[in-house]
Amino acid sequence: MINYDLIIIGGGPGGYMAAERAGQAGLKVLLIEKRELGGVCLNEGCIPTKTLLHSTKMFDNVSHGINFGLYVKAIPGRIDSYRPELNHKFVIERKNKVVETLVNGVKTQMKKNNVTVVYGEAYIIDSSHVKADKEVYSGDRLMIATGSVPVIPPVDGLAAGIKKGYVITSREILDLEKVPKHLVVIGGGIVGLEMASYYKSAGSKVTIIEMLPKIAGTLDAEISDLLAKNLFSKGIDILLDTKVTTIKKDSVIYEGGLVKADKVLLSAGRLPLIEGFGLDNLGLVIEHGAIKTDSFGRTSLPNVYAVGDVNGRYMLAHTAYREAEVAVAHILGKRDEMRYDAVPSVLYTSPEAASAGETEESAGSRGIDFAAVTVPMAYSGRYVAENNVTDGICKVIIDRKHRNIIGVHLYGSYASEIIISACMMIEMQMRIEDVRKFIFPHPTVSEIIREAVFRL
């Protein structure tokens, strides 16, 4: 029996990143994955959803090109030839090619770094032995990166709907052959909002049902409100503070009403996957349904680590990447540690929303003496030049006592690309006086942060 330095269960972002870093360092690594390398993020989440959304953003830009002086002349004899159309089938085919390319890229990295990959269901015997593909493998250390699964709320008719196919999850909606006439989205989180945006542009009548008083979870309340208004202006109906009671083949019943539905997207959140692979045999400390870890990614057993969604901290691929790197560094005896003060979160709707650090709500609940300023994105020359919609904002939050930036929230184009600079400012505990001395390139949308700090 070959003994490995590290056995990793789960080939998603946390798992394959840990395997790559450990392999680069010369460790003998075994990676066990039951489906495809890349996990939910690469196969059913981050990458495929962004591929779809990019197509609709281009489609929307062409559809509203007249606002920027763009006209398309009709071909003589073809009255409707000037109307842009979104070819959903082609978009899905392109998504599949993108995913295939990137999955192959992960496979190449595993091979390059001498990582042994086994496909099959993993079962933990003990902290040093794991069974997969009818073989038992031994290892000095074990890393659990099993990810998460969709929340299945106790709604009448939900189980039957999933079985019969008219209720779908984030996996199935990415492969729909036809655009549904009526799409109901249960849950106003990131996945629900992004898929609502795509299918609305693709031609669906879309209704979002959210049981909380706001969409987008912990997103800054002001930005959440702007986003909701923007989605509504595009024809997406949003029902807040609303509980779904029954799901039928052609409709969704909620407290106070009913809405037609050809397809129902279940996006009510996700839970850490901690069952079905022998985790109980380890006796790890579990808190709130997730594996408890320290700042090095260690569990309650010193030779067992847990990274990504399964530890319940931040269910984001980029957080899993960093957790994996920290865990491998600890295994190698290097000094590194996880910090969660500046984890970026991005919504790839149009416009985009991005945030990092404290919101006004979270800062207040923690008793932080803070100050906040909100400036319109219209203060950025490039933003005005490139956008017809000018309701974007930038909010910067500081700790009054230390004058350092503790939160940045953006709503507008390029938000996803700008937020990393805000993360650095928060991570390095920069004071607003420090940021004021930066030379921002002009004209860029990123200048909006400079505009904000000069108003604090």
C-alpha positions as CSV (number, residue, x, y, z in Angstrom):
1,M,0.0,0.0,0.0
2,I,1.4,3.4,-1.0
3,N,1.4,5.9,1.8
4,Y,0.7,9.5,0.9
5,D,1.8,12.7,2.7
6,L,-1.7,14.1,2.1
7,I,-5.0,12.7,1.1
8,I,-7.6,15.2,-0.1
9,I,-11.3,14.4,-0.4
10,G,-13.0,16.7,-2.9
11,G,-11.6,18.2,-6.1
12,G,-13.3,21.6,-6.0
13,P,-11.5,24.9,-5.6
14,G,-10.2,24.1,-2.1
15,G,-9.2,20.6,-2.9
16,Y,-7.5,21.1,-6.2
17,M,-5.7,24.2,-5.0
18,A,-4.4,22.3,-1.9
19,A,-3.3,19.4,-4.2
20,E,-1.5,21.8,-6.5
21,R,0.3,23.7,-3.8
22,A,1.3,20.5,-1.9
23,G,2.4,18.9,-5.1
24,Q,4.5,21.9,-6.0
25,A,6.2,21.6,-2.6
26,G,7.1,17.9,-3.3
27,L,4.6,16.2,-1.2
28,K,3.1,12.9,-2.3
29,V,-0.6,13.8,-2.8
30,L,-3.8,11.8,-3.5
31,L,-6.9,13.7,-4.6
32,I,-10.3,11.9,-4.5
33,E,-13.2,13.3,-6.5
34,K,-16.5,11.6,-7.2
35,R,-17.5,13.7,-10.3
36,E,-15.4,16.2,-12.1
37,L,-12.4,18.2,-11.0
38,G,-13.3,21.8,-10.4
39,G,-16.3,21.0,-8.1
40,V,-19.4,23.1,-8.0
41,C,-17.6,26.3,-8.8
42,L,-16.1,25.2,-12.1
43,N,-18.8,22.9,-13.3
44,E,-22.0,24.3,-11.9
45,G,-21.3,27.7,-10.4
46,C,-18.8,30.5,-10.8
47,I,-17.5,29.8,-14.3
48,P,-20.6,28.6,-16.1
49,T,-22.9,31.3,-14.6
50,K,-20.4,34.0,-15.6
51,T,-20.2,32.6,-19.1
52,L,-24.0,32.8,-19.4
53,L,-24.1,36.3,-17.9
54,H,-21.4,37.6,-20.2
55,S,-23.6,36.6,-23.2
56,T,-26.6,38.5,-21.8
57,K,-24.6,41.5,-21.0
58,M,-23.4,41.7,-24.6
59,F,-27.0,41.1,-25.7
60,D,-28.3,43.9,-23.5
61,N,-25.6,46.2,-24.7
62,V,-26.5,45.6,-28.4
63,S,-30.2,45.9,-27.6
64,H,-29.7,49.3,-26.1
65,G,-27.0,50.4,-28.5
66,I,-29.1,53.3,-29.6
67,N,-28.3,55.0,-26.3
68,F,-24.7,55.1,-27.5
69,G,-25.3,56.1,-31.1
70,L,-25.3,52.6,-32.5
71,Y,-27.9,51.7,-35.2
72,V,-28.4,48.5,-37.1
73,K,-30.0,48.9,-40.6
74,A,-32.7,46.4,-41.7
75,I,-31.9,44.2,-44.6
76,P,-34.3,45.0,-47.5
77,G,-37.2,42.7,-47.6
78,R,-36.6,41.4,-44.0
79,I,-38.5,43.7,-41.7
80,D,-37.3,42.1,-38.4
81,S,-33.7,41.5,-39.4
82,Y,-32.4,44.4,-37.2
83,R,-33.6,42.9,-34.0
84,P,-30.9,41.2,-31.9
85,E,-31.7,37.7,-30.6
86,L,-30.1,35.6,-27.9
87,N,-29.4,32.0,-29.1
88,H,-29.8,30.2,-25.8
89,K,-28.7,26.8,-27.2
90,F,-25.5,28.3,-28.5
91,V,-24.9,30.1,-25.2
92,I,-25.2,26.7,-23.4
93,E,-22.9,25.0,-25.9
94,R,-20.3,27.8,-25.4
95,K,-20.6,27.4,-21.6
96,N,-19.9,23.7,-22.0
97,K,-16.8,24.4,-24.0
98,V,-15.5,26.9,-21.5
99,V,-16.1,24.5,-18.6
100,E,-14.4,21.6,-20.5
101,T,-11.3,23.8,-21.3
102,L,-10.9,24.9,-17.6
103,V,-11.5,21.4,-16.2
104,N,-8.8,20.1,-18.5
105,G,-6.6,22.9,-17.2
106,V,-7.1,21.6,-13.7
107,K,-6.3,18.1,-14.8
108,T,-3.1,19.3,-16.4
109,Q,-2.0,21.1,-13.2
110,M,-2.6,17.9,-11.2
111,K,-0.5,15.9,-13.6
112,K,2.2,18.6,-13.7
113,N,2.5,18.6,-9.9
114,N,2.5,14.7,-9.7
115,V,-0.9,14.6,-7.9
116,T,-2.6,11.2,-8.1
117,V,-6.3,11.6,-8.9
118,V,-8.8,8.9,-8.1
119,Y,-12.4,9.2,-9.2
120,G,-15.0,7.7,-7.0
121,E,-16.9,7.9,-3.7
122,A,-14.6,8.4,-0.7
123,Y,-15.2,6.8,2.6
124,I,-13.2,7.7,5.7
125,I,-12.0,4.7,7.7
126,D,-9.9,6.7,10.2
127,S,-7.7,9.8,10.0
128,S,-5.0,7.8,8.2
129,H,-7.1,5.6,5.9
130,V,-9.6,6.4,3.2
131,K,-11.4,4.0,0.8
132,A,-12.2,4.9,-2.8
133,D,-12.8,3.0,-5.9
134,K,-12.6,-0.3,-4.0
135,E,-9.1,0.5,-2.7
136,V,-7.9,1.6,0.7
137,Y,-5.3,4.4,0.7
138,S,-3.2,5.5,3.7
139,G,-1.9,9.0,4.4
140,D,-0.1,11.0,7.1
141,R,-2.6,13.8,6.8
142,L,-6.2,14.1,5.6
143,M,-7.9,17.2,4.1
144,I,-11.6,17.4,3.8
145,A,-12.9,19.6,1.0
146,T,-16.3,18.1,0.2
147,G,-18.0,21.4,-0.4
148,S,-21.7,22.0,0.1
149,V,-25.1,20.9,-1.1
150,P,-28.3,22.9,-1.8
151,V,-30.7,23.6,1.1
152,I,-34.0,21.7,0.6
153,P,-36.6,23.5,2.6
154,P,-39.7,21.7,3.9
155,V,-42.1,22.9,1.2
156,D,-45.1,20.9,0.1
157,G,-44.6,19.5,-3.4
158,L,-40.8,20.3,-3.5
159,A,-39.5,16.8,-3.4
160,A,-42.0,15.7,-6.1
161,G,-41.0,18.6,-8.2
162,I,-37.3,17.7,-8.0
163,K,-38.1,14.1,-8.9
164,K,-40.2,15.1,-11.9
165,G,-37.9,17.8,-13.1
166,Y,-39.9,21.0,-12.9
167,V,-38.0,22.0,-9.8
168,I,-34.3,22.4,-10.5
169,T,-31.2,23.4,-8.7
170,S,-28.2,25.5,-9.9
171,R,-26.8,22.4,-11.6
172,E,-29.8,21.7,-13.9
173,I,-30.6,25.3,-14.8
174,L,-27.2,25.6,-16.5
175,D,-28.2,22.9,-19.0
176,L,-31.8,23.8,-19.9
177,E,-32.4,23.2,-23.5
178,K,-35.2,25.7,-23.7
179,V,-35.8,29.0,-22.0
180,P,-38.8,28.6,-19.7
181,K,-41.8,30.9,-20.3
182,H,-42.3,31.4,-16.6
183,L,-39.3,31.0,-14.2
184,V,-39.8,31.3,-10.5
185,V,-36.7,31.6,-8.4
186,I,-37.0,30.6,-4.7
187,G,-34.2,32.6,-2.9
188,G,-32.8,36.0,-3.6
189,G,-29.2,35.2,-3.0
190,I,-26.3,35.4,-5.5
191,V,-27.2,32.3,-7.5
192,G,-30.9,33.2,-7.7
193,L,-30.2,36.8,-8.7
194,E,-27.7,35.9,-11.4
195,M,-29.8,33.2,-13.0
196,A,-32.9,35.5,-12.8
197,S,-30.9,38.1,-14.7
198,Y,-29.8,35.7,-17.4
199,Y,-33.2,34.1,-18.0
200,K,-35.0,37.4,-18.0
201,S,-32.6,38.6,-20.8
202,A,-33.1,35.3,-22.5
203,G,-36.9,35.8,-22.6
204,S,-38.4,34.3,-19.4
205,K,-41.0,36.0,-17.3
206,V,-39.1,35.9,-13.9
207,T,-40.3,36.1,-10.4
208,I,-38.0,36.0,-7.4
209,I,-39.5,34.9,-4.0
210,E,-37.4,35.8,-1.0
211,M,-38.5,35.1,2.6
212,L,-36.2,37.9,4.0
213,P,-36.9,41.6,3.8
214,K,-34.1,42.2,1.3
215,I,-32.3,40.4,-1.5
216,A,-28.6,39.5,-1.7
217,G,-28.2,38.3,1.8
218,T,-25.5,40.3,3.7
219,L,-24.9,42.8,0.9
220,D,-25.0,46.5,2.0
221,A,-28.7,47.4,2.5
222,E,-28.5,50.5,0.3
223,I,-26.9,48.6,-2.6
224,S,-29.4,45.8,-2.1
225,D,-32.3,48.3,-2.5
226,L,-30.7,49.8,-5.6
227,L,-30.2,46.4,-7.1
228,A,-33.8,45.4,-6.4
229,K,-35.1,48.5,-8.1
230,N,-32.9,47.9,-11.1
231,L,-34.0,44.3,-11.5
232,F,-37.7,45.4,-11.2
233,S,-37.1,48.1,-13.9
234,K,-36.0,45.2,-16.2
235,G,-39.2,43.4,-15.6
236,I,-38.2,41.0,-12.8
237,D,-40.8,40.7,-10.1
238,I,-39.4,40.4,-6.6
239,L,-41.5,39.3,-3.6
240,L,-39.9,40.1,-0.3
241,D,-40.9,38.8,3.2
242,T,-42.7,36.0,1.4
243,K,-42.8,32.4,2.3
244,V,-43.4,29.7,-0.3
245,T,-46.0,27.1,0.9
246,T,-46.7,24.8,-2.0
247,I,-45.1,24.0,-5.4
248,K,-47.2,22.5,-8.2
249,K,-46.3,21.5,-11.7
250,D,-47.5,24.8,-13.2
251,S,-47.4,27.2,-10.3
252,V,-45.9,28.3,-7.0
253,I,-48.2,29.1,-4.1
254,Y,-46.9,31.5,-1.5
255,E,-48.5,33.2,1.5
256,G,-50.9,35.6,-0.1
257,G,-50.9,34.6,-3.7
258,L,-49.9,32.4,-6.6
259,V,-47.5,32.7,-9.6
260,K,-47.3,30.6,-12.7
261,A,-44.2,28.6,-13.2
262,D,-42.9,26.3,-16.0
263,K,-39.7,25.8,-14.0
264,V,-38.8,26.6,-10.4
265,L,-35.2,27.3,-9.5
266,L,-34.4,26.3,-5.9
267,S,-31.7,28.6,-4.7
268,A,-32.4,28.9,-1.0
269,G,-28.8,28.6,0.1
270,R,-26.3,25.8,0.7
271,L,-25.2,23.6,3.6
272,P,-21.8,22.1,4.3
273,L,-21.6,18.5,3.0
274,I,-20.6,16.5,6.1
275,E,-22.6,13.3,5.6
276,G,-22.2,10.2,3.4
277,F,-18.5,9.7,3.5
278,G,-17.6,8.4,6.9
279,L,-16.9,11.7,8.7
280,D,-18.5,10.3,11.9
281,N,-15.6,7.9,12.2
282,L,-13.3,10.8,13.0
283,G,-15.3,12.3,15.8
284,L,-14.5,15.9,14.7
285,V,-16.0,18.9,16.5
286,I,-19.0,20.1,14.4
287,E,-20.5,23.5,15.0
288,H,-23.7,24.8,13.3
289,G,-23.5,21.9,10.8
290,A,-20.0,22.6,9.7
291,I,-16.5,21.2,10.6
292,K,-14.9,23.5,13.1
293,T,-11.4,24.7,12.1
294,D,-8.8,27.1,13.5
295,S,-6.9,29.8,11.6
296,F,-4.6,27.2,10.0
297,G,-7.4,25.1,8.7
298,R,-6.9,22.4,11.3
299,T,-9.9,20.5,12.7
300,S,-10.0,19.1,16.3
301,L,-7.7,16.3,15.1
302,P,-4.2,17.6,14.5
303,N,-3.6,15.7,11.3
304,V,-7.0,16.5,9.7
305,Y,-7.7,19.8,7.9
306,A,-11.0,21.1,6.4
307,V,-11.1,23.9,3.7
308,G,-13.8,25.5,1.6
309,D,-17.6,25.3,2.1
310,V,-17.4,22.4,4.5
311,N,-16.0,24.5,7.3
312,G,-19.0,26.9,7.0
313,R,-17.0,30.1,7.2
314,Y,-17.4,31.7,3.7
315,M,-18.9,29.7,0.9
316,L,-16.9,31.3,-1.8
317,A,-14.4,29.7,-4.2
318,H,-11.7,32.4,-3.6
319,T,-11.9,31.9,0.2
320,A,-11.4,28.1,-0.4
321,Y,-8.3,28.9,-2.5
322,R,-6.8,30.9,0.3
323,E,-7.8,28.4,3.0
324,A,-6.1,25.6,1.0
325,E,-2.9,27.6,0.7
326,V,-2.8,28.4,4.4
327,A,-3.5,24.7,5.3
328,V,-0.7,23.5,3.0
329,A,1.7,26.1,4.4
330,H,0.9,24.8,7.9
331,I,1.6,21.2,6.8
332,L,4.9,22.4,5.4
333,G,5.8,24.2,8.6
334,K,5.6,27.6,7.1
335,R,4.1,30.6,8.8
336,D,0.8,31.7,7.5
337,E,-2.7,32.2,8.8
338,M,-6.3,32.9,7.6
339,R,-7.8,36.2,8.1
340,Y,-11.4,36.9,7.1
341,D,-11.6,40.7,7.6
342,A,-11.4,41.5,3.9
343,V,-13.1,38.6,2.0
344,P,-14.6,40.0,-1.2
345,S,-18.1,39.1,-2.4
346,V,-19.3,39.8,-5.9
347,L,-22.7,39.8,-7.6
348,Y,-22.3,39.6,-11.4
349,T,-25.6,41.1,-12.3
350,S,-25.7,44.1,-14.6
351,P,-24.7,46.4,-13.0
352,E,-22.3,44.4,-10.7
353,A,-22.2,44.7,-7.0
354,A,-19.1,44.0,-4.9
355,S,-18.2,44.4,-1.2
356,A,-15.5,43.7,1.3
357,G,-15.3,44.2,5.0
358,E,-17.9,45.7,7.3
359,T,-21.3,47.0,6.3
360,E,-22.9,49.8,8.3
361,E,-25.2,47.1,9.8
362,S,-22.4,44.8,10.8
363,A,-20.2,47.6,12.1
364,G,-23.1,48.9,14.2
365,S,-23.9,45.4,15.6
366,R,-20.2,45.0,16.7
367,G,-20.2,48.4,18.5
368,I,-17.6,49.9,16.2
369,D,-17.6,53.7,16.2
370,F,-17.7,54.2,12.4
371,A,-18.2,56.8,9.7
372,A,-19.5,56.1,6.2
373,V,-19.7,58.1,3.0
374,T,-21.6,57.3,-0.1
375,V,-20.7,58.9,-3.5
376,P,-22.4,58.4,-6.8
377,M,-20.5,56.5,-9.5
378,A,-21.4,59.5,-11.7
379,Y,-18.4,61.2,-10.0
380,S,-16.2,58.9,-12.2
381,G,-15.8,60.3,-15.7
382,R,-15.3,56.9,-17.3
383,Y,-18.4,55.5,-15.6
384,V,-20.5,58.3,-17.1
385,A,-18.9,57.9,-20.5
386,E,-19.6,54.1,-20.6
387,N,-22.9,53.8,-18.9
388,N,-26.4,54.8,-19.6
389,V,-27.5,53.9,-16.1
390,T,-26.0,56.3,-13.5
391,D,-27.5,55.0,-10.2
392,G,-24.3,53.3,-9.2
393,I,-22.6,54.1,-5.9
394,C,-19.5,53.6,-3.9
395,K,-19.6,53.5,-0.1
396,V,-16.5,53.6,2.1
397,I,-16.7,52.9,5.9
398,I,-13.9,53.8,8.3
399,D,-13.2,53.2,12.0
400,R,-13.4,56.8,13.5
401,K,-10.8,56.1,16.2
402,H,-8.0,54.7,14.0
403,R,-9.1,56.3,10.7
404,N,-8.6,53.1,8.8
405,I,-10.9,51.7,6.1
406,I,-13.0,48.8,7.4
407,G,-15.5,48.4,4.5
408,V,-16.0,49.2,0.8
409,H,-19.2,48.6,-1.2
410,L,-19.6,49.1,-4.9
411,Y,-22.5,49.0,-7.3
412,G,-21.7,49.6,-10.9
413,S,-19.7,48.4,-13.8
414,Y,-16.2,47.0,-13.1
415,A,-17.1,46.5,-9.4
416,S,-15.8,43.0,-9.5
417,E,-12.4,44.1,-10.8
418,I,-12.1,47.1,-8.4
419,I,-12.9,45.4,-5.2
420,I,-9.5,43.8,-4.8
421,S,-7.9,47.2,-4.3
422,A,-10.4,47.8,-1.5
423,C,-9.5,44.4,0.0
424,M,-5.9,45.4,0.1
425,M,-6.7,48.6,1.9
426,I,-8.8,46.8,4.5
427,E,-6.3,44.0,4.9
428,M,-3.4,46.4,5.4
429,Q,-5.5,48.6,7.8
430,M,-4.8,51.7,5.6
431,R,-5.9,55.0,6.9
432,I,-7.8,57.3,4.6
433,E,-4.9,59.7,4.7
434,D,-2.7,56.9,3.2
435,V,-5.2,56.2,0.4
436,R,-5.5,59.9,-0.5
437,K,-1.8,59.8,-1.4
438,F,-2.3,57.0,-4.0
439,I,-2.2,58.0,-7.7
440,F,-5.2,56.4,-9.3
441,P,-5.1,56.1,-13.2
442,H,-7.4,58.5,-14.9
443,P,-10.0,58.1,-16.3
444,T,-11.0,54.9,-14.5
445,V,-14.0,53.8,-12.5
446,S,-11.6,52.9,-9.6
447,E,-11.1,56.6,-9.0
448,I,-14.4,56.5,-7.2
449,I,-12.7,55.2,-4.1
450,R,-10.4,58.3,-4.1
451,E,-13.4,60.5,-4.5
452,A,-15.0,58.8,-1.5
453,V,-12.0,59.0,0.9
454,F,-11.7,62.7,0.3
455,R,-15.2,63.1,1.7
456,L,-14.4,61.5,5.0
